[in-house]
Amino acid sequence: MIRAIPLGQKLSNQLVTVLLSFTTLGTSCTSPPDSALQVQWGANSTNSFPQAVDVSRLGTYPARTCSGGGYFYDDVLEYRVWVSTRQEGEYYRAFADYPSACSFSTRTAGAQAPCVLVRQQEYVDEPQQDVFLRVRSERLTEWRPEWLAGSKRTGTSIDQFLAEQPRATP
């Protein structure tokens, strides 16, 4: 299931706009994912990237979100392919899975490489180099899909991450 979201269309009383500084993420759909990226989900199946947590919500999230950061994610909300054409302007299509997003991206003129919209309920902020802060606040952010590998937040992942960082000395 995919849903095209043209800019300027109202969705749930939110004006869909594009972050003008959004740049191509550079993720390649032509090479197969590294076997290290394989994650289990489901008893008898593997997939390189998790599916969206709620496919009925595809395309309903705000177009304007954070970009990158946080080190950990809680949920994959959707995979996005941003497209820019003279006729239709800028818009994105939302997908439940990475392979579908890649397929659309590689066969659509003006399409960027897929990105993934993730929800972070708790994450790590790095306001300056080597200074890490735990943030307990929900945010949505677009990531490169390859950042998902090993980044699913668990109950101890942030504590472990912070413990492994060198302590700044005044």
N, C-alpha and C positions, 0 to 999 in steps of 0.2 A: 504494500500500500504506500503510495506516495501522495504528497499534497504540494502543489505549487503555491507559493505565497508571494504575490506581486507586491511591490512596495506601494505604500499608500492605502492599502486595503485595511479596513478596520477588522480586528479580530478580538473578541471579548473586551471591547472598549479600549484596546491598545492599538495605537497607530504603528504599523509595521514600517520600520525604517532601516536603513543600512548604515552601519558604522563606516563612515567615509574612509577611515584609515585602514580598513580591512585589506589585508594583502593575501596573495596566494600562499598557501601553506606548504606546497612542495611535496606532498605525499604522493608517492607513485602507486598507481593501480596496476601497472604492467608487470611488476615482479611479484612472485608469490611471497607471502609473509614468511618471516623467519620462524622456524619451528619453535624457537624459544617464546614466541608470542602465543602459542597455543594455550588456550584456557578451557577448562572443562565447564560445561553447562549442560546439564541433562545427562541421564544415565549412560546413554550409548552414543553420544555425539560430541564432537569437538568443533569449535569455531575459532577462527583467529581473533575475532573481536565479539564482545557480548552484544546481544540484541537489545533494542530499546526496551525499557522497563514497562512501558504502557503504550502500545501501538495506537490506542484510541486517541492519544494526545498529540500524535505527530502533527507538526505544523502549527501548533497552538502556542508554543513558547515564544517569548519576545525575540524579535530579530536582533535587537541590540543587546549584547551581553558582554561580559568580560572576555578577554582573549588570553588563554594560557594561564599558567601559574597554579599554585596551590599544592603541588606534589602528589595529592591523593584525590580520588573521586569516590562518590557513593553510588551514583546511578548514571547509566547511559540513558539519555532522554531521546536522542535522535541523531542520525548521521545527516549532515547537510552538504548539499552541493550548491554553491553560489554560482549564478550565471549572469553574465552581462551581455546584452544585445542592444542594438540601436532601436529595434522595433519594440521590445518589451521592457527595456531599461534593466535595472538590477533586481534580482529576486533569488530566492533559494527554493530548492525542493528538499523535502524531508523524507527520510527513509528509515525503516526499522532496523536495517542491517547494513553492514559495510559492503558486502559484495554487490548489493543492488545499487548503492551509492556510487561505487566504482564503475559499474556498468554504465550508468547514466552519464557519469563524468567523462568517460572516454569516448562516448558516442555523441556528445552534445557540443555543438560549437559555442564558444564563449564560456564554457564551464571550467571552474577551478577544480582542483583536487578536493576530495571529500574532507570534511572536518567532522568532529563529533561534539555534540552538545552534552556536557556532563553537569550533574548536580553535585555540589560539594556542601555537605552539612557541617563539616569541620575540615579545616585545611591548614596549611603552613604558609604564612606570608613571609616574604624576604624583603623588608623595606629598604635594606641596604645590604651590600655584599657581606655574606657570612653572619648576618643577624637574622635569626629565624624566630617567628612568633606563631603560637597556636591561635587560630581564630575559630571561634565557635559561632558561626553565623552561616545561614544558607546563602549560596550564590550559584548562578548559572554561568558557565564559561565554555568557550569553544576551545578544543584541544586538537592537536594532530592525533589521528587515530593510533599511531604507534606508541604514544605516551600511555595508553591504557595498560600495556603489559606491566604487571607487577605493581600497579598503582591503585588497586582497589583498596579502599581504607578498611582496616579491621579495627577491633577494639584497642589494639596495642601498636598499630603501625606508626602513628604520629609520635608516641612516646619513644619508640625505638629509633625513629628518624632523628629526633631531637637529641637523644642520648649519644648518637654516633657523630654529631657535629662538634667540631672543635670549639672550645669556649673562648670567646673574645676576651682579651685582657685590656684593661684601661691604660 
